[in-house]
Structures are given as C-alpha cells and as structure tokens.
Amino acid sequence: MKSLSVLLVSSLLTGCGEVDVAATSGDVLPTEVADRLPVSAPATFGFGGEATNTRIAMWDIDVKPDGEGLPPGSGSVPQGKLVYETQCIACHGVTGTEGPFDRLVGTEPWEEWPSARVVGSYWPYATTLFDYIVKAMPQLTPGTLTSDQTYAVIAYVLNMNGLVADDAVMDATTLPAVEMPGRDRFVPDDRRGGPEVR
C-alpha cells in the first residue's frame, strides 16, 4: 500500500519535472520526491501494528470438524428459537425457507443436493455452523452473539432441518457428534503435483 501511495505521488509529480519512479518504489519517500511536495509528507505512513498474541487470538477462532476450537457454553432448541427470531428472521424468514438470503432449511429426502443450498445438505460437518456464524453472522453485526447464543441458534437451525430433537442441547461435545446428511457426498481434495495451498 505504501509503495502504491509513493508511486501515485511520483506519477503526479512527473508533470512538475523529472522524477525517477524506480527510486520511489520503497516504503519511504526519497528525498528528491519529498522535497518537491507542496506540503510536508511523513517519512512513513504508520499503517498496521504489531501482531501481538492478543491480536492473533482475536482472529484465531477456527473450528475444526472434530470440534477442536469450540468454546465452552451450550444452547438449547427453545433458546435458539429466541435468538433466531431476534437476529436471523429478517434475512432468512420465519421458517428458514424464505427471505432475501440463502435458505437454511430443507428436509429429507436430500436428493436435491447440491442444488439445494440448505444447512442439512450443503455442509459436511455441523461444526462449520459455529465457525461460520461466529465470523459472519448476524450479517450487519458479526461476532456479537455469545457462545451460548451461537450454540442455541445452531440447535434451532439443526432442529428445523430435522437433524436434532426438540430437546437437543448443543455444546462442544454434542455439536461435533451431529451427523450431517451430506457428509459422505463431499470428496477430499488430495491432489498433488501443483503448488501446495494447504
């Protein structure tokens, strides 16, 4: 980003006289460029910050299929209904099948897969729900649900899909144990030979 800013400044100044653009590709403005600016420019722009353990921990929230990464907490289907009605209904509708965004709910038979992008057929692991919701939902305020609220709304969505009972409680033990209908339809990408992107 700094290099782009310097390059833009250099490009603007070429009309005022010769500027060596190659000399401006570093992170700091060369003296001959800085001297031509009408106002004083900072030597560096001070973007970013140190990657402290605290900052890294804020973003290191991945949840694996076996449940590694799930936090403490729990939530029931009835609790999840309340969360859904206050946080999700505007985008996904009362039944999870209408609204301006993706359908959440479908039921057996799951033959529509993969065209039916619903929770039951689209994701191979129930833990993906936690991972996704924590990072991206609710759409306008992601990351605002507590762990208990997240577990609860997952219990409710799984229940609407007919995948868990009405009295189900989701937590770090029960969520990874949910068998998703589409699990066996996904093929692991174990190709080799090109650049590794894992």
LINGILIN-V944379 format. One record per run of one state. SS is the DSSP state (h for helix, s for strand, l for the rest). FROM is the first residue (numbers start at 1). TO is the last residue. If there is no record, write none. Layout:
ss-><SS | SS>
from-><FROM | FROM>
to-><TO | TO>
This chain:
ss-><l | h | l | h | l | h | l | h | l | s | h | l | h | l | h | l | s | l | h | l | h | l | s | l | h | l | s | l | h | l>
from-><1 | 2 | 17 | 21 | 25 | 31 | 35 | 53 | 60 | 74 | 77 | 88 | 89 | 93 | 119 | 123 | 125 | 126 | 127 | 137 | 147 | 161 | 169 | 172 | 174 | 178 | 179 | 180 | 183 | 186>
to-><1 | 16 | 20 | 24 | 30 | 34 | 52 | 59 | 73 | 76 | 87 | 88 | 92 | 118 | 122 | 124 | 125 | 126 | 136 | 146 | 160 | 168 | 171 | 173 | 177 | 178 | 179 | 182 | 185 | 198>
